[in-house]
């Protein structure tokens, strides 16, 4: 369905009918879509109401700016109000984790729990990712394409597609060229959103000072072999959010929710059940 939130049309799906609500934010602005959190958090719809959506500027949602973290956080709050619930579990992977953490820090009274996946609290992951890409023994990355996608200077949607194809082999623990081409074909491309996120937002991104203010129970998950938001980024988050739990998935890259799906799901279910039992 399409819902008007803060003057922009969002493509929203509501899965399940549970009393407890999970709002899950996808990553990769301009590339990501609700398909990613639907495939992972959607599995919890037997016990929770799971809300997934294409963020402003991504997927099938409206393209009205601004594409700032402040606006994306405000859109999450708009969704909560539209749902008519007092508190939610806020979840996010990769860039979606940026927004999930900011929401939890800025709206602590609206968050019952936080679930993060392969994310970072500042832009230190950028240099780490570039070094990891250059050192890859799997493929030789075209440095110009890597620089354009990481710096938010892609030329158009076709260029974004080419740059995305270039770096996709780095993401998974086990490389499957066929799976890369399937992801390239399935991705919705919005280069203006991507460029703003990486050329404007990312250079100044640092929310480490906000993280001690997150009061909700927090689960942090990360793949051991994640190239773009490496384990050290999750360790930083875990060290700053009081009482948070860090789980490392040994046979995963950037997507343990896919590569170790059963273990990841069981981990998230167990964490949320404990939160629910604690009241």
N, C-alpha and C positions, 0 to 999 in steps of 0.2 A: 504494500500500500504506500501511497505518498502522503506525507504529513507536512504541513507548513510549520516550520520551527524557525523562529527569529528571522522571518522574512525570506526564507529559502525553503524550497521543497526538498525533503529528505525521503529517500527510498528506505522504508522500514519493514522488517519482518518480525512478528511476535510468535515465538514458538513455545508451546506448553501453556499450562494453566496453573502453575504453582503459585503459592502465596508469596514466596521469596523471588525477587526479580534480579536477574543478571543483565546488565547492559555491557555488551562486549564491543570494543572499538577495534576496527581493523588497522593494519599498518599501511605503509607505503602510500602516502597521500598522492593522488594523481595516477596511481597504479593499482592500489588495493580496492577491495570491495567487501560487501557483507558476506561473500562466499567463503572467505577465510574463517571468520568467527562462527559462521553457521555450521561449517563442517566440524569444528572442534567443540565449541560450547553448545551447539545445537544438540549434541548427544546427551546433555544434561536436562533436556526439556521434559523428561519423565518426572523430574522432581522439582524443577524450577520454571518460572516464566523467563525465557531467554529472549532478549531484545537485541537484534543485530540491525545494522543500517549502513548505507553508503554515506560516508561523511561528506560534508559540504565540499564540492569540487571534485568528487570521486564517484566512480560507478555511474549509476543512473540518477544520482541526486543533482539538484540545481547547482549551477556554476557561479552563483553570486558570491563575491568575496565579502570580507577579506579572508584569506586563508591563514589566519594567525592561530597560535595556540589559544589565545584568549577567546577567539570566536568558536573554535572547536570545543573548548571546555563549556562555553555558554550553551552550545547546541546540546551537549550531553545533559546539562541542567534543564534545558527546554524539553528534552525527551522525558526526563524524570517527571516534570510537571505534567506533561501530556498524559503520562501513564497514571498519574494520580496516586503515587506511592510516596511514602515518607523517606524511605531509605532503600538503597540498592547495593548489590555487589557490583563493583566497577572492575572491568577486566580489559586488558589490552596487550597486544603483542607488538614487538618492534616499535615503530613510530607510534602505534596505538598505545603502547605503554607510556610514552611521554605524556599523552593526553590523560590517560587513566591516573597517573601519579599526580598530575597537576589538578585534576578534578578532586581527587581524594584529599589533597593538601588544602585546597581552597574551599571545599565544601565538606569538612569532616563530619558534620552533623547529619549529612545525607548518605553516608557510606557505612555499610555494615561489614564489608570485607573487600579486599583488593586481591586480584589475581593478575600477576604479570608474567610475560613470557618473552625472553630474549630481547631485552631493552637496555636503555642507558639513561643515567641521570644528567649527563652533560654531553658535549660534543667531542669528548676525548675518543670516542669510538671511531671517529672519522679517520684519524691518522692510523689507528690500529687496523682498521679495515683496509686501507690502502696498502699498508705493509703486508698484510695477510694475502691480499690479492696478488701482489707482486711476487710473493714467495710461493704461490701455489704450484704444486707439481702436477696438478690435474690438467690444467689448461694454461695457455699463454694468453693473458688478457691484453687487449688493445688499450694502452694507457690513455689515449686520447678519449676513447669512449668512457672509460672508467672515470676520468676527470670530469667529463661533461655531466654524467649522471650524478656523481657525488657532489658536484659544486652547483647543480641546478642551472646549467647553461645549455640544456638540450635545445635543439632548433625548432622542433615541431613534434607532433605525435609519432611520425614515422621514425624520427631520430631517437625518440624515447624508446620506441619498440626495439630498435637496433641495439641501443645501449643496454637495455634490460636483458635482451638475449645474450649479450656479451658476458654479463656478470652472473646470470642465473646458474651456471655450472658450479659456482662457489658455494651455493647455499646448502645443499644436502650432504649428509654423511656419505651416502652412496650415490655416485654420479650415474644418471640415466639420461642420455641425450634425447631419447624419445619423450621423456617426461618434461624436459626443458622446452621442447617445441610445443607440447600441449599447453604449458603454462603461458608461453608467449601468445599463443592463439586465443587463450581464454581471458587474457588481461584487458581491462578497459583502460585506454590511454588518455590522460588529460595533462598535457605537458605544462600548461601554465600553473596548475596547482602544484605539480612536482617541483617546478623551478622556484616557486615562491617558498616552498617548504625548505628547500636545500640551499637556496641562495640568500634568503632573508632570515628565516627562522633559525636554521641550524647554526650559523656562525655565532649567534649570541645565546645558544641554548645551554643553560646551566641551572638546574633546579635543586642542586644538592642542599642548598640552604632551606628549602621547603620541606624536605623529606622527614626531618624530625617531628614535623607537625602532623604527620599522618598518624591518626590514632586508631584506625581500624586494623584488625588482624590482616596480615599481608603475606601472601605466598608468592615467591619469586622462582620461576622455572627458567632453565636455560640449557641449551645443548652444549655438551663439552667441546664440540668442534665448530661452534658458531664463529664464522669469519667476520661478520659485520658488527655484531654487538657481543664481543667475546665474554667469557666467564668473568673476567676481572671487572667488567661493567656491572654485572649482577652482584658481585661481591661488594662493590661500592654501595649499591642500593641497600643491600642487606645490612651493611654496617651503619646506615643512617636512619632506617625506619625501625623504631623501637619494637622489639619482639617479633620481627619478621622471620619467616622461614625461607631458606634457600635450598632448592632441590636441583641437582645437576644430573642431566640425562646423558649417559656415557656413550650412547650409540646414535647421537643426533647432531645435526648441524644447527641451522637457524630455526628448525621446525620440529621440536620434539612432539608436538601435538599431532604430527603426521608420522614421523619416523619411529616413535615409540608410543603410538597412540593409546594402547591399552594401559600402559604404565602411567602415562601422563594423565589420562582420564581418571584412573583410580586415585592418583595423587591429588588431583583437584577435588574429586568427590569427597575423599577423606578429609581434606582440609575444610571444605565447606560444611561437612557434617559436624565436625568438631566446633566450628563457629556457631552453627545452629544450636547445638547441644548446650553451649555456654550461654546461649540466650542473648 
